[in-house]
């Protein structure tokens, strides 16, 4: 899941972009620094070149002479890294003591008189030198001599300065990268917050606590919100039409089922007991199926638009017991209610009556003498328990009792579709039904919130 996170993708992309930009910027700054230092050193060399030019001359014999050597002591220190050299067109040359027994090999160049050129050349010990040179025209009597003057310095200083600058720059850029990454992460989190709000809004819709997404969103997200709301409205309309069709179909089957029951009654009066019993069994199965679909349609529609509701449990149980006591199965058993007044459960009263009515009816049908209902409280919250002292359900069949579409009456004596209807209603409220053997000998049905 993390690999598909939009937030992580954006942060990773931002980090990569920041690092790439800072690497390029750092490289560019180091290059600019090196060029600036080189330019500054070249300026110093030009000053020294002018000083040497001011002191160079020709003696009466036409030989090169330097009236006074440059003041910088490095010119006198062998291989110090600072050098000067003078040569003329007749092959004569003068060199600084720092060159010792070597000469600077200047490239073939023909600078215009008084024009200064710069070169990067090899120096003593294969060092890299920055050299500046110019050509001057000297006269001795009627003779004119072309003189080439050059001053050079070792570029090791430039490389060392650039390396020191790069080290300091790396620390500064690392701090800047950290700040930018944190700022980018905060920006992305804030930018994606409307999507998280959309997720919570969808959860609210799915849970039935809201019907639409809030329109108080950034302008960029508003078209998506409007489309989702339109989709929700469309689905609601379609669900409402489907519920209406299911209800119409179920109610339309009520009349034929009543006629079928009347026909079965007439056949029984004529002595056709077997046929009448078969028709009644089929009619009863169809009637239960219709009741189930009506319950599902009603619960889904109410749950989708419902506001939080609760029902007082004890009064509802008393009402259901009073109704069941008037039925043949309810009249032969004793109902024991262990529920205190004031206990509420988060159900609509009609839906809870559907659930408890099915379970109490089933318990009364299979009980021998007693049906007990209670509402114990545990660490998981309030639960509702209905027990009977009947024969119960075979332990081997309990795992199949709540299967979708399962009918225990097809396996033998069972509960028909009552459990399926109960489970449909409970699913809509986030509750579950658990069946097990009762201490009284029959079946124990426990209703509790889903974990």
C-alpha positions as CSV (number, residue, x, y, z in Angstrom):
1,X,0.0,0.0,0.0
2,X,2.8,2.4,0.8
3,X,4.2,2.0,-2.7
4,X,0.9,3.3,-4.0
5,X,0.7,6.3,-1.7
6,X,0.3,9.5,-3.5
7,X,1.7,11.4,-0.6
8,X,4.9,9.3,-0.6
9,X,5.2,9.6,-4.3
10,X,5.0,13.4,-4.2
11,X,7.4,13.7,-1.3
12,X,9.9,11.3,-3.0
13,X,9.6,13.3,-6.3
14,X,10.1,16.6,-4.4
15,X,13.1,15.2,-2.6
16,X,14.7,14.0,-5.8
17,X,14.0,17.4,-7.5
18,X,15.4,19.3,-4.5
19,X,18.6,17.2,-4.4
20,X,19.1,17.4,-8.2
21,X,18.6,21.2,-8.1
22,X,21.0,21.6,-5.2
23,X,23.6,19.4,-6.8
24,X,23.4,21.5,-10.0
25,X,23.4,24.7,-8.1
26,X,26.4,23.6,-5.9
27,X,28.4,22.6,-9.0
28,X,27.6,25.9,-10.6
29,X,28.5,27.9,-7.5
30,X,31.9,26.1,-7.2
31,X,32.6,26.7,-10.9
32,X,31.7,30.4,-10.5
33,X,33.8,30.7,-7.4
34,X,36.8,29.1,-9.2
35,X,36.3,31.5,-12.1
36,X,36.0,34.5,-9.8
37,X,39.2,33.5,-7.9
38,X,41.0,32.9,-11.2
39,X,39.9,36.3,-12.5
40,X,41.2,38.0,-9.3
41,X,44.5,36.2,-9.5
42,X,44.8,37.2,-13.2
43,X,44.3,40.8,-12.1
44,X,47.1,40.6,-9.6
45,X,49.4,39.1,-12.3
46,X,48.6,41.9,-14.7
47,X,49.7,44.4,-12.0
48,X,53.0,42.6,-11.6
49,X,53.4,42.4,-15.4
50,X,53.0,46.1,-15.6
51,X,55.7,46.6,-12.9
52,X,58.1,44.4,-14.8
53,X,57.4,46.2,-18.1
54,X,58.2,49.5,-16.4
55,X,61.6,48.2,-15.3
56,X,62.7,46.3,-18.5
57,X,65.0,48.0,-20.9
58,X,67.9,47.5,-23.4
59,X,71.5,48.3,-22.7
60,X,73.8,50.0,-25.2
61,X,74.6,46.7,-26.7
62,X,70.9,45.9,-27.2
63,X,70.7,43.2,-24.5
64,X,67.7,42.9,-22.2
65,X,68.2,44.2,-18.7
66,X,65.8,44.6,-15.8
67,X,66.5,47.7,-13.8
68,X,65.0,46.4,-10.6
69,X,63.5,42.9,-10.0
70,X,59.9,42.7,-8.7
71,X,59.5,43.2,-4.9
72,X,57.6,40.0,-4.3
73,X,60.0,37.6,-2.5
74,X,58.4,34.6,-4.1
75,X,60.1,35.4,-7.4
76,X,63.4,34.7,-5.6
77,X,62.3,31.4,-3.9
78,X,62.9,28.4,-6.2
79,X,59.7,26.7,-7.4
80,X,57.6,29.0,-5.2
81,X,54.7,29.0,-7.7
82,X,55.1,32.6,-8.8
83,X,57.3,33.2,-11.9
84,X,58.2,35.8,-14.5
85,X,59.9,35.5,-17.8
86,X,61.1,38.0,-20.5
87,X,62.3,37.1,-24.0
88,X,62.9,39.0,-27.3
89,X,62.8,38.2,-30.9
90,X,66.6,37.6,-31.0
91,X,66.4,34.6,-28.6
92,X,67.5,36.5,-25.5
93,X,65.6,35.8,-22.3
94,X,65.5,36.7,-18.6
95,X,63.8,34.6,-15.9
96,X,62.9,34.8,-12.3
97,X,65.0,32.8,-9.8
98,X,61.9,30.9,-8.9
99,X,62.0,29.1,-12.3
100,X,65.4,27.8,-11.4
101,X,66.7,26.0,-14.4
102,X,63.4,25.7,-16.4
103,X,61.6,28.0,-18.7
104,X,57.9,28.6,-19.2
105,X,56.7,27.1,-22.5
106,X,54.2,29.6,-23.7
107,X,51.9,28.7,-26.6
108,X,52.5,30.1,-30.1
109,X,50.7,33.4,-29.8
110,X,51.0,36.8,-31.5
111,X,49.4,39.3,-29.2
112,X,49.0,42.8,-30.4
113,X,51.3,45.3,-28.7
114,X,50.0,46.3,-25.3
115,X,47.3,43.6,-25.5
116,X,47.3,41.1,-22.5
117,X,46.6,37.4,-23.1
118,X,45.9,34.7,-20.6
119,X,47.0,31.0,-20.9
120,X,46.9,27.9,-18.8
121,X,50.2,26.1,-19.3
122,X,52.4,23.4,-17.7
123,X,55.0,24.6,-15.2
124,X,57.8,23.2,-13.2
125,X,57.0,19.7,-11.9
126,X,54.1,19.4,-14.3
127,X,52.1,21.9,-12.3
128,X,49.3,23.9,-13.9
129,X,50.0,27.6,-14.3
130,X,47.9,30.6,-15.1
131,X,50.1,32.9,-17.2
132,X,49.4,36.4,-18.5
133,X,51.6,37.9,-21.2
134,X,51.9,40.9,-23.4
135,X,54.2,42.1,-26.1
136,X,56.2,45.4,-25.9
137,X,58.3,47.3,-28.4
138,X,61.6,48.6,-27.1
139,X,64.2,50.8,-29.0
140,X,68.0,51.1,-28.6
141,X,69.3,53.8,-30.8
142,X,67.9,53.1,-34.2
143,X,67.1,49.5,-33.4
144,X,63.6,48.2,-32.4
145,X,63.3,45.0,-30.4
146,X,60.0,43.1,-29.8
147,X,59.9,41.9,-26.2
148,X,57.5,39.2,-24.8
149,X,56.8,39.5,-21.1
150,X,54.9,36.9,-19.0
151,X,54.0,36.4,-15.4
152,X,52.5,33.1,-14.1
153,X,51.3,31.6,-10.9
154,X,50.5,28.0,-9.7
155,X,46.8,27.2,-9.9
156,X,47.1,24.9,-6.9
157,X,45.9,27.8,-4.8
158,X,42.8,28.1,-6.9
159,X,42.0,24.4,-6.6
160,X,42.6,24.4,-2.8
161,X,40.3,27.5,-2.4
162,X,37.6,25.8,-4.6
163,X,37.8,22.6,-2.5
164,X,37.5,24.5,0.8
165,X,34.6,26.5,-0.6
166,X,32.9,23.3,-1.8
167,X,33.2,21.7,1.6
168,X,31.6,24.7,3.3
169,X,29.0,24.8,0.5
170,X,28.1,21.2,1.0
171,X,27.2,21.8,4.7
172,X,25.2,24.9,3.8
173,X,23.3,23.1,1.0
174,X,22.7,20.1,3.2
175,X,21.0,22.4,5.7
176,X,19.1,24.0,2.9
177,X,18.0,20.6,1.6
178,X,16.7,19.6,5.0
179,X,14.6,22.8,5.3
180,X,13.3,22.4,1.7
181,X,12.4,18.7,2.2
182,X,10.5,19.6,5.5
183,X,8.8,22.5,3.8
184,X,7.9,20.3,0.8
185,X,6.5,17.6,3.0
186,X,4.4,20.1,4.9
187,X,3.2,21.6,1.7
188,X,2.2,18.2,0.3
189,X,0.4,17.1,3.5
190,X,-1.5,20.4,3.5
191,X,-2.2,20.1,-0.2
192,X,-3.6,16.6,0.2
193,X,-5.7,17.4,3.2
194,X,-8.8,18.0,1.1
195,X,-8.5,14.4,-0.3
196,X,-8.5,13.1,3.3
197,X,-11.6,15.2,4.0
198,X,-13.2,13.6,0.9
199,X,-12.3,10.2,2.3
200,X,-14.0,11.0,5.6
201,X,-17.0,12.4,3.7
202,X,-17.4,9.1,1.7
203,X,-17.2,7.2,5.0
204,X,-20.0,9.4,6.4
205,X,-22.1,8.7,3.3
206,X,-21.4,4.9,3.4
207,X,-22.3,4.8,7.1
208,X,-25.5,6.7,6.5
209,X,-24.6,9.7,8.7
210,X,-24.5,12.0,5.7
211,X,-26.1,12.1,2.2
212,X,-23.6,14.4,0.4
213,X,-20.0,15.5,0.5
214,X,-19.4,19.0,1.8
215,X,-19.0,21.7,-0.8
216,X,-16.6,23.7,1.4
217,X,-13.5,22.5,-0.4
218,X,-10.8,24.1,-2.6
219,X,-11.8,25.2,-6.1
220,X,-9.6,22.5,-7.6
221,X,-11.5,19.7,-5.7
222,X,-15.0,21.1,-6.0
223,X,-15.7,19.6,-9.5
224,X,-14.9,16.1,-8.1
225,X,-17.1,16.7,-5.1
226,X,-20.0,17.8,-7.3
227,X,-19.6,14.7,-9.5
228,X,-19.5,12.4,-6.4
229,X,-22.6,14.1,-5.0
230,X,-24.4,13.7,-8.4
231,X,-23.4,10.0,-8.5
232,X,-24.7,9.5,-4.9
233,X,-28.0,11.2,-5.9
234,X,-28.2,8.9,-9.0
235,X,-27.6,5.8,-7.0
236,X,-30.2,6.9,-4.4
237,X,-32.8,7.3,-7.1
238,X,-32.0,3.9,-8.6
239,X,-32.1,2.2,-5.1
240,X,-35.4,3.9,-4.4
241,X,-36.8,2.7,-7.7
242,X,-35.5,-0.8,-7.0
243,X,-37.0,-0.8,-3.5
244,X,-40.3,0.3,-4.9
245,X,-40.3,-2.4,-7.5
246,X,-39.4,-5.0,-4.9
247,X,-42.1,-3.8,-2.6
248,X,-44.6,-3.8,-5.4
249,X,-43.6,-7.3,-6.4
250,X,-43.8,-8.6,-2.9
251,X,-47.2,-7.0,-2.2
252,X,-48.4,-8.3,-5.6
253,X,-47.6,-11.8,-4.4
254,X,-49.5,-11.5,-1.2
255,X,-52.9,-11.9,-2.9
256,X,-52.0,-15.0,-4.9
257,X,-50.5,-16.5,-1.8
258,X,-53.7,-15.8,0.1
259,X,-55.7,-17.5,-2.7
260,X,-53.3,-20.4,-2.6
261,X,-53.8,-20.8,1.2
262,X,-57.6,-20.7,0.6
263,X,-57.3,-23.4,-2.0
264,X,-55.3,-25.5,0.4
265,X,-57.9,-25.0,3.1
266,X,-60.7,-26.2,0.7
267,X,-58.6,-29.2,-0.4
268,X,-58.2,-30.1,3.3
269,X,-61.9,-29.9,3.8
270,X,-62.4,-32.3,0.9
271,X,-60.0,-34.8,2.6
272,X,-57.0,-34.1,0.4
273,X,-54.7,-33.8,3.3
274,X,-51.4,-34.6,1.6
275,X,-52.0,-32.2,-1.3
276,X,-53.2,-29.5,1.1
277,X,-50.1,-29.9,3.3
278,X,-47.8,-29.6,0.3
279,X,-49.5,-26.5,-1.0
280,X,-49.4,-24.9,2.5
281,X,-45.7,-25.7,2.8
282,X,-45.0,-24.1,-0.5
283,X,-47.1,-21.1,0.3
284,X,-45.5,-20.7,3.7
285,X,-42.0,-20.8,2.1
286,X,-43.0,-18.2,-0.5
287,X,-44.6,-16.1,2.2
288,X,-41.4,-16.1,4.2
289,X,-39.4,-15.2,1.2
290,X,-41.6,-12.3,0.5
291,X,-41.4,-11.2,4.1
292,X,-37.7,-11.4,3.9
293,X,-37.4,-9.2,0.8
294,X,-39.8,-6.7,2.3
295,X,-37.7,-6.5,5.4
296,X,-34.5,-6.1,3.4
297,X,-36.0,-3.4,1.3
298,X,-37.3,-1.5,4.3
299,X,-34.1,-1.8,6.3
300,X,-31.9,-0.6,3.4
301,X,-34.0,2.3,2.7
302,X,-34.3,3.4,6.3
303,X,-30.7,2.8,7.1
304,X,-29.5,4.9,4.2
305,X,-31.3,8.0,5.3
306,X,-31.5,7.4,9.0
307,X,-30.4,9.6,11.8
308,X,-29.0,7.9,14.9
309,X,-31.9,6.3,16.8
310,X,-32.4,4.0,19.8
311,X,-35.2,1.8,21.2
312,X,-36.1,1.1,24.8
313,X,-35.7,-2.7,24.9
314,X,-37.8,-3.8,27.9
315,X,-41.1,-2.2,26.6
316,X,-40.6,-3.7,23.1
317,X,-40.0,-7.2,24.5
318,X,-43.1,-7.0,26.7
319,X,-45.2,-6.0,23.6
320,X,-43.8,-8.8,21.5
321,X,-44.4,-11.4,24.3
322,X,-48.0,-10.2,24.7
323,X,-48.5,-10.7,21.0
324,X,-46.8,-14.1,20.8
325,X,-48.8,-15.3,23.9
326,X,-51.9,-15.2,21.8
327,X,-50.5,-17.7,19.3
328,X,-50.7,-21.5,19.7
329,X,-47.0,-21.9,20.2
330,X,-46.7,-18.9,22.5
331,X,-49.6,-20.0,24.6
332,X,-48.0,-23.2,25.7
333,X,-44.7,-21.7,26.9
334,X,-43.6,-19.3,29.6
335,X,-41.6,-16.2,28.6
336,X,-39.1,-15.0,31.1
337,X,-37.8,-11.4,30.5
338,X,-34.6,-10.6,32.4
339,X,-34.3,-7.0,30.9
340,X,-34.4,-4.0,33.2
341,X,-36.3,-0.9,32.3
342,X,-34.3,1.9,30.8
343,X,-32.0,-0.2,28.6
344,X,-31.7,1.2,25.1
345,X,-30.2,-0.3,22.0
346,X,-29.2,1.6,18.8
347,X,-32.0,0.2,16.6
348,X,-35.1,1.6,15.0
349,X,-38.1,0.2,16.9
350,X,-39.7,-1.5,13.8
351,X,-36.4,-3.1,12.7
352,X,-35.7,-4.4,16.2
353,X,-39.2,-5.8,16.5
354,X,-38.6,-7.6,13.2
355,X,-35.4,-9.2,14.6
356,X,-36.7,-10.1,18.1
357,X,-40.1,-11.2,16.7
358,X,-38.5,-13.7,14.4
359,X,-36.2,-15.0,17.2
360,X,-38.9,-15.2,19.8
361,X,-41.3,-16.9,17.4
362,X,-38.7,-19.4,16.5
363,X,-37.9,-20.1,20.2
364,X,-41.6,-20.5,21.1
365,X,-42.1,-22.9,18.2
366,X,-39.3,-25.2,19.4
367,X,-39.3,-24.7,23.2
368,X,-40.8,-27.3,25.5
369,X,-41.9,-25.0,28.4
370,X,-39.7,-21.9,28.7
371,X,-38.2,-19.1,26.6
372,X,-35.8,-16.6,28.3
373,X,-34.6,-13.2,27.0
374,X,-31.9,-11.2,28.7
375,X,-29.6,-8.3,28.0
376,X,-26.2,-8.9,29.7
377,X,-23.4,-6.3,29.5
378,X,-19.7,-7.3,28.9
379,X,-16.4,-5.8,27.8
380,X,-17.8,-5.8,24.2
381,X,-20.9,-3.9,25.2
382,X,-24.6,-4.7,25.5
383,X,-25.9,-7.9,23.9
384,X,-29.3,-9.5,23.7
385,X,-29.7,-13.2,24.4
386,X,-32.7,-15.4,23.6
387,X,-32.7,-19.0,24.9
388,X,-35.2,-21.9,24.8
389,X,-35.3,-25.4,26.4
390,X,-36.3,-27.2,23.2
391,X,-34.3,-29.7,21.2
392,X,-32.1,-27.0,19.6
393,X,-30.2,-27.4,16.4
394,X,-27.8,-30.2,15.7
395,X,-24.2,-29.0,16.5
396,X,-23.1,-30.1,13.0
397,X,-25.7,-27.8,11.4
398,X,-24.9,-24.7,13.4
399,X,-22.1,-23.5,11.0
400,X,-24.7,-23.6,8.1
401,X,-27.5,-21.9,9.9
402,X,-26.5,-18.3,9.0
403,X,-25.2,-19.0,5.5
404,X,-26.6,-16.6,2.9
405,X,-29.6,-18.4,1.3
406,X,-29.3,-21.4,3.6
407,X,-32.6,-23.0,4.7
408,X,-32.3,-25.4,7.6
409,X,-35.9,-26.6,7.0
410,X,-34.5,-28.3,3.8
411,X,-32.1,-30.3,6.0
412,X,-34.7,-31.4,8.5
413,X,-36.6,-29.5,11.2
414,X,-35.2,-26.0,11.3
415,X,-35.9,-22.3,11.5
416,X,-36.7,-21.5,7.8
417,X,-35.8,-18.0,6.7
418,X,-36.2,-16.3,10.0
419,X,-32.5,-16.3,10.7
420,X,-31.8,-14.9,7.2
421,X,-34.2,-12.0,7.8
422,X,-32.6,-11.3,11.2
423,X,-29.1,-11.4,9.8
424,X,-30.1,-8.9,7.0
425,X,-31.4,-6.4,9.5
426,X,-28.4,-6.8,11.8
427,X,-26.0,-6.3,9.0
428,X,-27.5,-2.9,8.3
429,X,-26.8,-1.9,11.9
430,X,-23.3,-3.4,12.2
431,X,-24.5,-6.2,14.6
432,X,-24.2,-9.9,14.3
433,X,-26.1,-13.1,15.3
434,X,-24.3,-15.9,17.0
435,X,-26.0,-19.3,17.6
436,X,-24.9,-22.0,20.1
437,X,-26.3,-24.6,22.4
438,X,-28.1,-23.2,25.5
439,X,-27.6,-24.3,29.1
440,X,-31.4,-25.0,29.1
441,X,-30.9,-27.6,26.4
442,X,-32.2,-25.7,23.4
443,X,-30.8,-23.0,21.2
444,X,-29.1,-19.8,22.4
445,X,-29.2,-16.8,20.0
446,X,-26.9,-13.9,20.9
447,X,-27.2,-10.5,19.3
448,X,-24.1,-8.2,19.7
449,X,-22.2,-5.4,18.0
450,X,-19.8,-6.6,15.3
451,X,-16.1,-6.4,16.5
